[in-house]
Every structure is written in structure tokens, then in C-alpha cells.
Amino acid sequence: MLSRDNMDFTSPMFPGCHCPLHREVYETWPKSNAILHVSSCMRNCPYCGKSHSNASRLRKHLKTSTYRSRNLSVEAEHAGVEVRNPHWIAAAPVQNSTSKVGKRSELVEGHKIRANVRNESVSPVRQALDEIQDCFGAAFSGLDRCDLYPIADIPPKVRSLWQSCTTSVPTLYNSSQCWTVRIPSVRELVIDALVRTENARSRPVSEEDFRISCQGEINGSMDYRIALAQLIDPDPVQPVFLTGLRLPSAENCGFRCPYDLCAVVEPEEECNVQVNMTPRYSFVDLHIDYGADGLSTLIGECRKIWLLYPPSKANLRAMKTVENQRVKLSRIMHQLEGGIMVATNASHAIYIPAGCIHATFTLQGGFLIAKDFTTSESLAAITSYLLYGLDRALSSTAREVCYEWFERCLDVSLSSGNLGIALEAWIRSQDVLAAWAASHRQWRVNVRRLWEQHLHDNIVQGCPCGREEKSITLRQHVFAVHLISLLSSSQLRRLK
């Protein structure tokens, strides 16, 4: 008996995704005799309309016997390489088939990655270094002698280094997956930025609102309008850019983590959508976004090159040596290990793992939109950040935000059942955490309640410290030995 699908090649096609750029692709999607390249944004079967949780499951669906008579082949996935646009090529027709072969959409040809214009034999890292040289001169020529790896071809040893100290290696996604409503336009962002910055003129500039930087350094005395002007007329000598803008258009368009990221980590506590306005020649020196995981995408014609390093012990020690100093990258580039280099444009969204040390070069001016989140595996990275004292260079307000973020990470880790990971992280940094708890009562109370909620007397497992007595429960041991800095005076009396 023929399936319904096999009986009807004339039924209308269903859009595989809802990306505006891909709408025309599905209008000419082939009904048969084709090799399909299913992009990461596709969720729906073009033939039956069935929805799937991710592109991988859609690929499996299209390989079933249901579609055998259509003579379709689904291109295999390759590790670390993402299909960003749905497309196809013609396959040899099956014998006696009268179906017409679908024509490949010309739209897709126009959306191929522009990097292919260069000689394909040149490595992505070499291309990126050449572009940095063209735009920024010899200031970063030392990068030529550093070990840097392209994001699509990370050696196993480097991948293991990243995974030993944070959640994952950095990964790229299709930016069209990141919007629940639509992608904001450059025009909207410019208007929002004008309104936001103009409103700020009537009050002192606050770091919580936005920051003005000149030549990579925060400079509150600069006129923010220079950054707007430099989007049109960039200045290679004194580039001015704005960071930390909260703009309604970015919020209202629904910036979110893409579904495909869930195959790597499960995003929790998504928050803090910010916009950076960066003209050409803007350079953001090496920094760590506390211990937060991050997602960033570009809007319009903006192009950037990213340098990303794992929060390994060696790298964090190197960062500590240049604390409160300028030109960090130039000072320590040869000490850093596990470096990854990637060029991005508006078609990309990049996942920045917790604790990642990174710097950015803007090759073409525009807007960057970013957001923070955490995962059940991010606690170790923010713990290392605090353990190396990298928070001490922050303002008092920023340090409070940093420790609040630790609280969030701890909550997510405990709620996910990762008690052992949470205990290891706490024990590793308990002296640093005790010092903070001593002068921040509300934080102390909040964190104590988290532990009380998840540490039960019936838990049967050993403490990572290996020093608990057999006569007491894990809960009693942890509170008496490791969480004593969180206890109130009455709780301390009951322990005695």
C-alpha cells in the first residue's frame, strides 16, 4: 500500500523554518530527485509539515522509507560545521520517474559566506590575521607567532583543554534562530541609541546605563555622538564606541538562545540583553564577562574577528598579571594557550562559554547584541574567576553583580542535581566566598537557603574533601565545616 506522501507529489510544500531570508527558498523546494542540505534553523518537514525539535531529527525523518519514492538524499552532518542556509542540488532521477527536478534557488547562492572570495587554500586564521593587519596595522603583528586555531577545526587536545575548565568550546549558530519576533534593523537601533544617549545627558553617566570608550579605554568625558558619527566616518586613530546600551528594539524583537545550542549546553536564566555600538577600528581588549555564558550576534553589515581563550589556570594567571593594565593582549598573547580565532558577520551568533577570555576587532562598523545566561555546568568557571581574584579590579557595584551571578550559577547547579559539582566548586573557593559573606548579609542568607533547600539528611554520598566523619550526615558535615561562614549566631550555637 502506498503512503499518502508517495501518492501525492502535487500537494503544496511547507516552509522548513520561519526565517525571512529563507522564505523564497521553500517556494522552489524540490518535490523529488534532489540531495537536500537541511540547515540548522529547519524544524518542519517541507513535505508533510511535521515539526521536529531540531534539525538533526528532521534529517532522520527525511531519511525514512516514507520518502523513498521521492528519490531524496539528505546530506550528512559534519562535526563542527554548520549548514546555515537550506539548499539542494539535483540528483539523478529514478527510472521511469516523471517528476521534475527542482531548481536550486538563486537566493542561496547570494548568501554564501563571503570568506570564500579569498583563496580557499589560505587558512581561516591566516585570513583573519591578514584582515587585522590591514585594519589595525602592525600593533598586533605578534599574533602571527601565536598558536591559534579556527573554530571549525579545533584539535582534540585544544578541545579537551577548553572542556576541562569550562562548559564547551565556543560554537557558531545561525543568527536567524535567535529571534522570536524578527531581526531588528540598523535604523531602529540607531534611533533607539539616540534616544537612550540623549536621555542620559540630563543625569550623570552610569556604568549601569552604558559606557563610552575611546581607544579601548572607558572615557566618560567623551561625547557619545562621536560614536554615532564614526559609524559613517570611522577614525583609525581615536575610535569611540559605546557598550552596555539597553535598547527597546533589541528587547522587543525577542533575542534568545538558539535551539541548537541545547545540544551543547542547556541555557538557564537568560537575561541582560545589551547592545554595543562599535565603529570600524574599535578594539575591545582581553576581558572576562564575570563567569556568565554569553551569546552575541551582529546586525547589518558589521563584521568582527574574535580571539577566544579558555579559563585555564595558566591563562587566568596571565590575566592576573595584567590586572588594571592596558594593552593586555599585546602583553600576554604569547603566554596564552588554547586560542581560537573566528570571523563573524550578521549571519552568525557566537556562544561564548562561561569564563572565556576574549577580545574583539571590528573590521566593519555596526551593532553587536549580546545576552547573558548560565548552565548547570558553568559554576566551575565562575569559581575559578573568583579564586584568582579577577573580580577585585571591578567596581563595587560590578563585584556585587559578579557574586549575584555566582549565586545564580550555584542555584542552577543544585537544582539540576549536580550536588557533587556544587560542593567541589564551593570547597575550592570557600575562603574567598567566606570573606564576601562576612560583609554581605543578604547574599549570605540567600546562599545559605540554597544549600538548606538541597542538602538533605538522607543524601548518601561522600564529601569531595574526604574528611567527613562516618557518624554524621553529609548535611551536618558540610554545614559544620564548609558552610560555617553562612550561619547565623543562633545556628552556630546549635552546632556546638
Secondary structure as GFF3:
##gff-version 3
##sequence-region A 1 496
A	DSSP	alpha_helix	4	7	.	.	.	ID=ss1
A	DSSP	three_ten_helix	20	22	.	.	.	ID=ss2
A	DSSP	alpha_helix	23	27	.	.	.	ID=ss3
A	DSSP	beta_strand	34	37	.	.	.	ID=ss4
A	DSSP	alpha_helix	55	62	.	.	.	ID=ss5
A	DSSP	three_ten_helix	65	70	.	.	.	ID=ss6
A	DSSP	beta_strand	72	74	.	.	.	ID=ss7
A	DSSP	beta_strand	87	90	.	.	.	ID=ss8
A	DSSP	alpha_helix	106	109	.	.	.	ID=ss9
A	DSSP	three_ten_helix	114	117	.	.	.	ID=ss10
A	DSSP	alpha_helix	124	136	.	.	.	ID=ss11
A	DSSP	three_ten_helix	137	145	.	.	.	ID=ss12
A	DSSP	beta_strand	148	150	.	.	.	ID=ss13
A	DSSP	alpha_helix	156	165	.	.	.	ID=ss14
A	DSSP	beta_strand	171	174	.	.	.	ID=ss15
A	DSSP	three_ten_helix	175	178	.	.	.	ID=ss16
A	DSSP	alpha_helix	186	200	.	.	.	ID=ss17
A	DSSP	beta_strand	211	214	.	.	.	ID=ss18
A	DSSP	beta_strand	217	218	.	.	.	ID=ss19
A	DSSP	alpha_helix	225	232	.	.	.	ID=ss20
A	DSSP	beta_strand	240	245	.	.	.	ID=ss21
A	DSSP	alpha_helix	248	252	.	.	.	ID=ss22
A	DSSP	three_ten_helix	259	263	.	.	.	ID=ss23
A	DSSP	beta_strand	268	278	.	.	.	ID=ss24
A	DSSP	beta_strand	283	288	.	.	.	ID=ss25
A	DSSP	beta_strand	293	299	.	.	.	ID=ss26
A	DSSP	beta_strand	303	309	.	.	.	ID=ss27
A	DSSP	alpha_helix	313	321	.	.	.	ID=ss28
A	DSSP	alpha_helix	328	332	.	.	.	ID=ss29
A	DSSP	beta_strand	339	344	.	.	.	ID=ss30
A	DSSP	beta_strand	348	352	.	.	.	ID=ss31
A	DSSP	beta_strand	357	364	.	.	.	ID=ss32
A	DSSP	beta_strand	366	374	.	.	.	ID=ss33
A	DSSP	alpha_helix	379	387	.	.	.	ID=ss34
A	DSSP	three_ten_helix	390	393	.	.	.	ID=ss35
A	DSSP	alpha_helix	396	415	.	.	.	ID=ss36
A	DSSP	alpha_helix	419	428	.	.	.	ID=ss37
A	DSSP	alpha_helix	430	439	.	.	.	ID=ss38
A	DSSP	alpha_helix	441	454	.	.	.	ID=ss39
A	DSSP	alpha_helix	474	477	.	.	.	ID=ss40
A	DSSP	pi_helix	478	482	.	.	.	ID=ss41
A	DSSP	three_ten_helix	484	486	.	.	.	ID=ss42
A	DSSP	alpha_helix	489	495	.	.	.	ID=ss43
###
